[in-house]
Amino acid sequence: QVIRRRYTRVVKENATLPDLILIDGGKGQVNAAQKELDELQLSNIPVLGIAKGPSRKPGAENLILSNNHSEIYCDSTSPALHLIQHIRDEAHRFAITAHRQKRKKKRIRSFLEEIEGIGSKRKQVLIKHFGGLQGVSKAGVNELSKVNGINKNLAKKIYEIIHDNT
């Protein structure tokens, strides 16, 4: 899907095509990427897969080239292998960071924004007043109702929803 979306757009925009596509994965991922490129008539772009070797240790990676499915051996001290590992590790870091942000956003949304009468402004006021979601969830009805913009009925609703979910 990623290959299809990315390179459909590249072809549509008549942008510069890469000389090589690096894939994090073994033969299966390389084959899937090559199939998508073939369907987009971009078969001339080689795909290089980087897969962890049987020991799953850094430096023991298998490099798989798409055009003939040959495995390329690189010495564990090879600067080329270190560059490929660094690119892979950066892609992992980027993906993990994005995933964590998405989860964090979902957690923050989950109980406050599901409450009728709580929008983004009231959510911000509550979080700021109590120093975070834990503070909001520990607050009682009286404490909640002291927050600017939160009346007694809304404070009861917030308290009930928080404590029914836990």
Protein Blocks (a to p, Z undefined) as FASTA:
>chain_A
ZZmmmmmmmmmnopacdfbdcdeddfklmmmmmmmmmmnopmmpccddddddfkopghia
ccddfklopacdddfklmklmmmmmmmmmmmmmmmmmmmmmmmmmmmmmmmmmpghiafk
lmmmmmmmnopaklmmmpcfklmmmpghiafklmmmmmmmmmmmZZ
